[in-house]
């Protein structure tokens, strides 16, 4: 379904990927890496950010979703990504 996903995401101003796992040493979580690879393979240049939440089975609540949505709106408005990877509801 990579082509269908890329066709849909290419019509957006930004993409926020929600990962529930991290990949040590990588620039983002596993789903983020797959989506980035698909977009780049088809030559689509949409700003994409990765948000990792729900680690260790933590609940992802409405406030967390609102934070992620607002991050996507900011990226869309500025047309650039300042921070590729962010955490929500995770205390480091």
C-alpha angles and dihedrals in degrees: 000000000000094000093050091047092049092047090054097043092047088068093059132088094223141356127220115196118202111210123184092194135051129219111217111231094013127109091239147352125297097265091047091052092051093048092047091050092050093049093047092046090059094042095248115150107197118147108253129189130185124221118190115205139150095045114170091016094298114163119255106217136190092268090055091051090049091053091051092047091051091050088055092049090051092051091048093050095047094038090220141084117235096175120025096192128038136163127225123195091001120117113208 
